[in-house]
Amino acid sequence: MPVPTIVKRALGLAWVLPALALVGVFVYFPLAENLGFSTLKWDIYSGSQEFVGLENYRKLVDDPVFWRSLGNNVMYAVVSIAFQVCGALVLAALIEGIRSQRWQRILRSIYFIPCAISLTVAGLLFYFIYEPNLGPLNHLLDAVGLGDLSRSWLGEESTAMPAIIAMSQWQGFGYSTLLFAVAIQRIPAEIYHAAALDGTGPVRRFFHVTVPLVREMTGLMMMVTISGAFQVFNEVMVMTGGGPDNSSQVLGTWLYRSGFVRNDFGYAAAIATVIFVITLAIAVAQLWVANRRRVEW
């Protein structure tokens, strides 16, 4: 006797409800609660709370450190797209183009090793590399005759944020490369053979075969990379703490300082809401573009 459709739906809902409950409790409820906190002037130590409406968001608009932090996040995102998406795709194609599988495995391992290092440890490592007196970077520049470029990399406003971004690209580049390598491996070899028989060179094969057939992975990596760029925290806190003179602040570190240093948790909640809105908008846009391309394909 066939099971009625309504029973099937009820059984399916029974399996889904526990997961929905967990997501609601640990994701959506905190989001809604944070939105409420952003309308308060809240001293967490004394416990006093005062409803101020949109005052915290008006403070955001007039806060130069907030805009500088947002600019640093945007710069981080742009550089990450260039290296961890575009650059990683090119490197993955080069590795997968090597005929020796042994060398493919060796190169994948070499590029993936930095990803096994935690961000905190990588930040401390590069903190030592950038150290102006004992760090190897300035000594290397002196050794090759470029001593005029030596500087206090994390102590100057013009170089602090680029130095942090450089460390983060080194740490995450191999992971993106490995994901793209997996996507390229899924492309049928017959397509490359057919393109080669038609006289297509390696560069044209990359742009006309590899790039179109890994675009779903490219879309996913774009989404993950941009969203991650707006949630940066560890590397900045370890290497500069947002200094000097707030030149390397990002939204995550400014949120932390606003809440736990300046004891303005309502303002910190407003910053958190902005981060959520930005990442949500980026994710929705990426999904829309990906779905549209899938239909056209």
URSULHU-V708593 format. One record per backbone hydrogen bond with DSSP energy under -1.0 kcal/mol. NH is the residue of the N-H (numbers start at 1). CO is the residue of the C=O. If there is no record, write none. Layout:
nh & co
NH & CO
NH & CO
//
This chain:
nh & co
8 & 4
9 & 5
10 & 6
11 & 7
12 & 8
13 & 9
14 & 10
15 & 11
16 & 12
17 & 13
20 & 16
21 & 17
22 & 18
23 & 19
24 & 20
25 & 21
26 & 22
27 & 23
28 & 23
29 & 24
31 & 27
32 & 28
33 & 29
34 & 30
35 & 31
36 & 32
37 & 33
38 & 34
39 & 36
40 & 37
41 & 50
43 & 48
47 & 43
50 & 41
52 & 39
53 & 39
55 & 52
58 & 54
59 & 55
60 & 56
61 & 57
62 & 58
63 & 60
67 & 63
68 & 64
69 & 65
70 & 66
71 & 67
72 & 68
73 & 69
74 & 70
75 & 71
76 & 72
77 & 73
78 & 74
79 & 75
80 & 76
81 & 77
82 & 78
83 & 79
84 & 80
86 & 81
87 & 82
88 & 83
89 & 85
90 & 86
91 & 87
92 & 88
93 & 89
94 & 90
95 & 91
96 & 92
97 & 93
98 & 95
104 & 100
105 & 101
106 & 102
107 & 103
108 & 104
109 & 105
110 & 106
111 & 107
112 & 108
113 & 109
115 & 112
116 & 113
117 & 114
122 & 118
123 & 119
124 & 120
125 & 121
126 & 122
127 & 123
128 & 124
129 & 125
130 & 126
135 & 131
137 & 129
139 & 135
140 & 136
141 & 137
142 & 138
143 & 139
144 & 140
145 & 142
146 & 141
149 & 146
150 & 147
153 & 151
155 & 152
160 & 156
163 & 159
164 & 160
165 & 161
166 & 162
167 & 163
168 & 164
169 & 165
170 & 166
171 & 167
172 & 168
173 & 169
176 & 172
177 & 173
178 & 174
179 & 175
180 & 176
181 & 177
182 & 178
183 & 179
184 & 180
185 & 181
187 & 184
191 & 188
193 & 189
194 & 190
195 & 191
196 & 192
197 & 193
198 & 194
199 & 196
200 & 195
205 & 201
206 & 202
207 & 203
208 & 204
209 & 205
210 & 205
211 & 206
213 & 209
214 & 210
218 & 214
219 & 215
220 & 216
221 & 217
222 & 218
223 & 219
224 & 220
225 & 221
226 & 222
227 & 223
228 & 224
229 & 225
230 & 226
231 & 228
237 & 233
238 & 234
239 & 235
240 & 236
241 & 236
243 & 240
247 & 244
248 & 242
249 & 246
254 & 250
255 & 251
256 & 252
257 & 253
258 & 254
259 & 255
260 & 256
261 & 257
262 & 257
264 & 258
265 & 42
268 & 264
269 & 265
270 & 266
271 & 267
272 & 268
273 & 269
274 & 270
275 & 271
276 & 272
277 & 273
278 & 274
279 & 275
280 & 276
281 & 277
282 & 278
283 & 279
284 & 280
285 & 281
286 & 282
287 & 283
288 & 284
289 & 285
290 & 286
291 & 287
292 & 288
293 & 289
294 & 290
295 & 291
296 & 292
297 & 293
//
